[in-house]
Amino acid sequence: MLTEKELQDLKEQLEKEAGELEAQLKTVSKAPDFGSDTETDFSEEADEAEEFSNDLGLQEALKTRLQDIEAALDKMARNEYGKCEKCGMDIELEVLKINPESKLCKMCKA
């Protein structure tokens, strides 16, 4: 069982990470200006399309992580945080310090 201090520290860590992810999402969410050039060479547009495609993958990963963090914060508010979703046992503090949005204990991850 986590102490109040440990819970507070983990909550602060989750909130900080959520803020950082939201900032990253804002920078990744900007679409390139395809076709703004009048050149007939399409290499710049191809580069922009490739970058946009890569950004979409990154954007999805960031959104998923942010959703996991928000779910962990929601569990904290309901006093359900730190329980393994598979076996119901407490998730080890060392796991939560590394990955505070973790849903599984060490045994269930293995």
C-alpha positions in Angstrom: 0.0 0.0 0.0 1.3 3.4 -0.9 1.8 6.2 1.6 0.2 9.6 1.2 3.6 11.1 0.4 4.3 8.4 -2.3 0.9 9.0 -3.8 1.4 12.7 -3.9 4.9 12.3 -5.5 3.5 10.0 -8.1 0.6 12.4 -8.8 3.0 15.3 -9.3 5.0 13.2 -11.6 1.9 12.2 -13.6 0.7 15.8 -13.9 4.1 17.0 -15.0 4.3 14.3 -17.7 0.8 15.1 -18.8 1.8 18.8 -19.3 4.9 17.8 -21.2 2.9 15.5 -23.5 0.3 18.1 -24.1 3.0 20.6 -25.2 4.6 18.0 -27.5 1.2 17.2 -29.0 0.7 20.9 -29.9 4.0 21.0 -31.8 3.4 17.7 -33.6 -0.2 18.5 -34.5 0.7 21.2 -37.0 0.3 20.0 -40.6 2.8 21.0 -43.2 1.8 23.4 -46.0 1.7 20.9 -48.9 2.1 22.4 -52.3 3.0 26.0 -51.3 5.8 26.1 -53.8 5.4 26.8 -57.5 8.3 24.5 -58.4 7.7 21.4 -60.5 10.2 19.5 -58.4 8.1 17.6 -55.9 10.9 16.5 -53.6 10.1 19.1 -51.0 6.4 18.0 -50.9 7.5 14.4 -50.6 9.7 15.3 -47.7 6.8 17.2 -46.1 4.5 14.2 -46.6 7.0 11.8 -45.1 7.5 14.1 -42.1 3.7 14.5 -41.7 3.3 10.7 -41.7 6.0 10.3 -39.1 4.3 13.0 -37.0 1.0 11.1 -37.1 2.6 8.0 -35.6 4.2 10.1 -32.9 1.0 11.9 -32.3 -0.9 8.7 -31.7 1.8 7.4 -29.3 1.6 10.7 -27.4 -2.2 10.6 -27.2 -2.1 7.0 -26.0 0.4 7.8 -23.3 -1.6 10.9 -22.2 -4.8 8.8 -22.0 -2.9 6.3 -19.8 -1.8 9.1 -17.5 -5.3 10.6 -17.3 -6.6 7.1 -16.4 -4.0 6.8 -13.6 -5.0 10.2 -12.3 -8.6 9.2 -12.4 -7.8 6.1 -10.4 -6.1 8.2 -7.8 -9.2 10.3 -7.5 -11.3 7.2 -6.9 -8.7 5.6 -4.5 -8.1 2.7 -7.0 -4.6 3.7 -8.0 -1.7 1.2 -7.7 -3.8 -2.0 -8.1 -2.9 -4.5 -10.8 -5.7 -4.6 -13.4 -5.0 -8.3 -14.0 -4.6 -9.9 -10.5 -5.7 -7.1 -8.2 -2.5 -7.1 -6.1 -0.6 -3.9 -5.3 1.7 -2.7 -8.0 5.2 -2.4 -6.7 6.5 1.2 -5.8 9.6 0.6 -8.0 7.4 -0.1 -11.0 5.2 3.0 -10.3 8.3 5.2 -9.9 9.5 4.2 -13.4 6.1 4.0 -15.0 3.5 5.8 -12.8 0.7 5.0 -15.3 1.4 1.3 -15.1 -1.6 -0.9 -15.0 0.1 -4.2 -14.1 2.4 -5.5 -11.4 5.7 -7.1 -12.1 4.4 -10.6 -12.1 1.6 -9.9 -14.5 3.9 -8.0 -16.9 6.2 -11.0 -17.1 
